[in-house]
Amino acid sequence: MISEKEFQKEIELIQKKFENNVLGAINDNEPRKAIRAASSFINFLEAKAKNIKKKYSGQSKDTKATDFVMDKPKTPEFKQKEMKGYKFPTANDNLEVYLLEVSHGHENYIKSKKSTHFYYIVEGQGSFDINGVEKHVSKGQFVEIPPKVEYTYSGKMRILMIMEPPWIEGNDEVTKKNPNV
């Protein structure tokens, strides 16, 4: 059974995500951004409801191994010019996991304020430009980008990306366009 304190913590997390993403975009008077944020928030709520049900249903002893194994989502969580990101639901609210299908690269250089990004190259090859230093990467390599580090990536790759903490609106600063994309 869920305690009142645990329940309140879950509600506060949901409220914070809504305020940061959806209301922030509405207050900024950016309708397209608000629609994307609302869609992302709905996906977040669905995943959160599933996780809460698993976490507090008391069925942990009866949980099947298949409950922990999932296929790639059918539709991407986001699309950019040369990339699609498929989000995997996790029971851990402190991280997000994506499979990125990159055909040319990330369209921008970014700098995250709070999130660390972890990238595992599943297949393909390319390069990461990290604080102005280009590093070539290929299948089997791992890249860690801490907060406040400017970076982008280019190439044709499938990448497993983990973000900790999860992405929130306003966390990523776009510093310039990636000329390779």
C-alpha positions as CSV (number, residue, x, y, z in Angstrom):
1,M,0.0,0.0,0.0
2,I,1.2,3.5,-0.9
3,S,1.9,5.9,2.0
4,E,0.5,9.4,2.0
5,K,4.0,10.8,1.8
6,E,4.9,8.7,-1.2
7,F,1.6,9.6,-2.9
8,Q,2.2,13.3,-2.3
9,K,5.7,13.0,-3.7
10,E,4.3,11.4,-6.9
11,I,1.7,14.2,-7.2
12,E,4.4,16.9,-6.7
13,L,6.5,15.4,-9.5
14,I,3.6,15.4,-11.9
15,Q,2.7,19.0,-11.0
16,K,6.3,20.1,-11.5
17,K,6.6,18.4,-14.9
18,F,3.3,20.0,-16.0
19,E,4.3,23.5,-14.8
20,N,7.8,23.3,-16.3
21,N,6.8,22.0,-19.7
22,V,3.2,22.8,-20.6
23,L,2.4,25.9,-18.6
24,G,5.9,27.3,-19.5
25,A,5.2,27.0,-23.2
26,I,1.7,28.5,-22.8
27,N,3.1,31.4,-20.8
28,D,5.8,32.0,-23.5
29,N,2.9,32.2,-26.0
30,E,4.4,29.4,-28.2
31,P,1.4,27.3,-29.4
32,R,3.4,24.7,-31.2
33,K,5.8,24.3,-28.3
34,A,2.8,24.0,-26.0
35,I,1.2,21.3,-28.1
36,R,4.5,19.3,-28.2
37,A,4.9,19.8,-24.4
38,A,1.3,18.6,-23.8
39,S,1.8,15.5,-26.0
40,S,5.0,14.7,-24.1
41,F,3.2,15.3,-20.8
42,I,0.4,12.9,-21.8
43,N,3.1,10.2,-22.6
44,F,4.7,11.0,-19.3
45,L,1.4,10.6,-17.4
46,E,0.7,7.2,-19.1
47,A,4.2,5.9,-18.2
48,K,3.9,7.3,-14.7
49,A,0.5,5.6,-14.2
50,K,1.9,2.3,-15.4
51,N,5.0,2.7,-13.1
52,I,2.9,3.7,-10.0
53,K,0.6,0.7,-10.6
54,K,3.6,-1.6,-10.8
55,K,5.4,0.0,-7.9
56,Y,2.5,0.0,-5.5
57,S,0.3,-2.9,-6.6
58,G,2.0,-5.3,-4.2
59,Q,2.7,-7.7,-7.1
60,S,6.5,-7.5,-7.0
61,K,6.8,-11.1,-6.0
62,D,4.6,-12.2,-9.0
63,T,6.3,-9.9,-11.5
64,K,7.2,-11.7,-14.6
65,A,10.5,-11.2,-16.4
66,T,8.6,-10.1,-19.5
67,D,7.4,-7.0,-17.5
68,F,11.0,-5.8,-17.7
69,V,11.6,-6.5,-21.4
70,M,10.2,-4.2,-24.0
71,D,10.4,-3.7,-27.8
72,K,11.4,-0.4,-29.4
73,P,8.3,1.9,-29.3
74,K,6.4,2.0,-32.6
75,T,6.4,5.8,-32.9
76,P,9.1,8.3,-32.0
77,E,8.8,10.6,-29.0
78,F,10.5,13.3,-31.1
79,K,11.7,13.9,-34.6
80,Q,14.4,16.4,-35.7
81,K,15.7,17.2,-39.2
82,E,18.0,14.1,-39.4
83,M,17.0,12.1,-36.2
84,K,14.3,10.2,-34.5
85,G,14.1,9.5,-30.8
86,Y,12.2,6.5,-29.4
87,K,11.6,6.8,-25.6
88,F,11.6,3.7,-23.5
89,P,9.4,3.8,-20.3
90,T,11.4,3.2,-17.1
91,A,10.3,2.7,-13.5
92,N,13.1,5.1,-12.5
93,D,11.9,8.7,-12.6
94,N,15.4,10.1,-12.4
95,L,16.4,9.1,-15.9
96,E,15.2,8.8,-19.5
97,V,16.2,6.2,-22.0
98,Y,16.0,6.7,-25.8
99,L,17.0,4.9,-28.9
100,L,18.2,7.5,-31.4
101,E,18.2,6.8,-35.1
102,V,20.6,9.4,-36.5
103,S,20.8,9.8,-40.3
104,H,23.2,12.8,-40.4
105,G,23.4,14.1,-36.8
106,H,21.9,16.5,-34.2
107,E,20.9,19.7,-35.9
108,N,22.2,21.9,-33.1
109,Y,25.1,22.3,-30.7
110,I,23.6,22.2,-27.2
111,K,24.6,22.7,-23.6
112,S,22.5,21.1,-20.9
113,K,22.1,23.0,-17.7
114,K,21.5,20.1,-15.4
115,S,21.4,16.8,-17.3
116,T,24.2,14.4,-17.9
117,H,23.8,12.6,-21.3
118,F,25.2,9.1,-21.8
119,Y,25.5,7.8,-25.3
120,Y,26.3,4.2,-26.4
121,I,26.9,3.7,-30.1
122,V,24.8,0.6,-31.0
123,E,25.7,0.7,-34.7
124,G,27.3,3.0,-37.3
125,Q,29.9,5.6,-36.9
126,G,30.2,9.4,-36.7
127,S,31.7,12.0,-34.5
128,F,31.0,14.0,-31.4
129,D,32.2,17.6,-31.2
130,I,32.7,18.2,-27.5
131,N,33.8,21.7,-26.4
132,G,35.3,22.2,-29.9
133,V,37.2,18.9,-29.9
134,E,36.0,16.4,-32.5
135,K,36.1,12.7,-31.4
136,H,35.3,9.9,-33.9
137,V,33.0,7.2,-32.5
138,S,31.9,3.8,-33.8
139,K,29.9,0.8,-32.7
140,G,30.6,-0.2,-29.1
141,Q,31.9,3.1,-27.9
142,F,30.5,5.1,-25.0
143,V,30.3,8.9,-24.6
144,E,29.4,10.8,-21.4
145,I,28.5,14.5,-21.6
146,P,28.2,16.3,-18.2
147,P,26.1,19.4,-17.7
148,K,27.4,22.7,-19.0
149,V,29.5,21.1,-21.8
150,E,28.7,22.3,-25.4
151,Y,28.4,19.4,-27.9
152,T,26.8,18.0,-31.0
153,Y,27.2,14.8,-33.0
154,S,27.2,13.9,-36.7
155,G,27.1,10.7,-38.6
156,K,24.9,7.7,-39.4
157,M,24.4,5.9,-36.1
158,R,21.9,4.1,-33.8
159,I,22.6,5.4,-30.3
160,L,21.3,4.4,-26.9
161,M,20.9,7.7,-25.0
162,I,20.4,7.9,-21.2
163,M,19.7,11.3,-19.6
164,E,19.9,11.9,-15.9
165,P,17.9,13.8,-14.7
166,P,15.3,13.6,-17.4
167,W,14.8,16.3,-20.0
168,I,12.7,19.2,-19.0
169,E,11.7,22.3,-21.1
170,G,14.4,25.0,-20.8
171,N,17.2,22.7,-19.6
172,D,19.0,22.6,-23.0
173,E,20.5,25.7,-24.4
174,V,21.0,25.7,-28.2
175,T,24.3,27.5,-28.8
176,K,24.5,27.3,-32.6
177,K,23.6,25.1,-35.7
178,N,25.5,22.0,-36.6
179,P,27.0,22.8,-40.0
180,N,27.3,19.0,-40.8
181,V,23.5,18.5,-40.7
